[in-house]
């Protein structure tokens, strides 16, 4: 009669997914549109100057990814562990660190922009463009870091729409102001950088709205309560997914050298188009990864491994399916892509079509490796996450490209991207085998989840009805007795279930349809986890609406050895522990 239907978690996933994909689209599509505007209104020298400063924008991304992703995941985990102070410390430390680093970068850029620009450009023609763009880029660092860093905490706090609004508004204003500053105010490439700053100033409206909102769950605290250990935890948690930005820069540098020496300028044009195709593929991939990450971190911390499996299956299906569709299109119609980007010349077209067809074959592998990268980061497997990042981004690709380019020419370079993905997937598989053997089978599968003792877990979803509460109570009493729990304790377990569910239903009236109940029995205790999507309800506090509610809460507190509550990703999460 009772089984889990995953309606609650599926609804939460859908709520996160669309705004996160839109957020990803806003981030990546604006790069392409921005480049088109700058190239047409200023000229190729401006585009070249912006390209020369890609290492700086990559460094910026690495910094706010590290503290944004690392801090938000650790904050979510701390909430799942019912440690509100620790959650606040991670939030405060992350945001203040971003602000301090941003201010240091802005000061360095203000005083040393000339010297810094010469590191990236030795061309007398391009240097003035680099200085003009770089000066404003460096000065915008604090604003950029705060806006993008806080958006990760918004998503982890069940406010994905607010995080999406920050980026969409910022990028929309950026594109409009590009035209205004460059075409009407004749500010040149400095106007392009100033448009970015203006965009994020508008985006800060939503940041301020979040910071002053009364329903904000994560708040600032005195960072002097924190320790160096907390800062290290944030960096080690966030750097593996963020390090991908650094590896992209390094691999692009080396691959460009190999392409120029093997194919020439036509190869460089082809690689630029392939990179833009990868950006398109990254929109659903990153959207799915950033949707999955906070949900998995919470469910893994609460030992809801069936929930983790459900989310990962759903994520793999969406990411792989979207990449399959894109790959098929690129294999069949590479000429359309070349036309969109205005590629002309027989040699450019021949090289470009071959490159797009072969390069696109790596996208399916990219979806898998990126999902595993974010997954291992979400469950705090930091070393594995770093290994995935460096394998996929650098150590397999560059040697493969060098060797194959010497053996079979230009085609070998494009094949090397596919080899890098396949090689990384093999490494992930080998790691899971090693973990399973070392743990003597305790952890297994590609997700490296612990195995439950047979029959020790009861994972169900019930309708929001008193009849279902009574039915589950009877089922759990029988389940406890079958797993060696004495009759008296088994009855206590049944009563606890009944009182908790009935009170939840009364408190929410008709606002919820389902309640997830996960029961786990081990040698020492019975642990029962409840999740629902209703209004915030903490059973550890005496929120009484009727006299009978007091009796329910009193009975529940008498039976349970421990009751813990947290509001996680927009769900009520209550864990009741009863000693055997």
Secondary structure, DSSP 8 states (H G I E B T S, - for coil): --B---HHHHHHHHHHHHHHHHHHHHHHHHHHHHHHHHHHHT-HHHHHHHHHTHHHHHHHHHHHHHHHHHHHHHHHHHHHTT-HHHHHHHHHHHHHHHHHHHHHHHHHHHHHHHHHHHHH---HHHHHHHHHHHHHHHHTHHHHHHHHHHHHHHHHTT-HHHHHHHHHHHHHHHHHHHHIIIIIS--HHHHHHHHHHHHHHHHHHHHHHHHH-TT-S-----GGGS-HHHHHHHHHHHHHHHHHHHHHHHHHHHHHHHHHHHT-HHHHHHHHHHHHHHHHHHHHHHHHHHHHHHHHHHHHHTT-HHHHHHHHHHHHHHHHHHHHHHHHHHHH-HHHHHHHTT--SHHHHHHHHHHHHHHGGGHHHHHHHHHHHHHHHHTT-HHHHHHHHHIIIIITHHHHHHHHHHHHTHHHHHHHHHHHHHHHHHHHHHHHHHHHHHTTTSEETTTTEE---TT-EEEEEEESSHHHHHHHHHHHHHHHHHTT--HHHHHHHHHHHHHHHHHHHHHHTTS-SEEEEEEEE-SSEEEEEEEE-SS---TTS---SSHHHHHHHHHHHHH-SEEEEEEETTEEEEEEEEE-
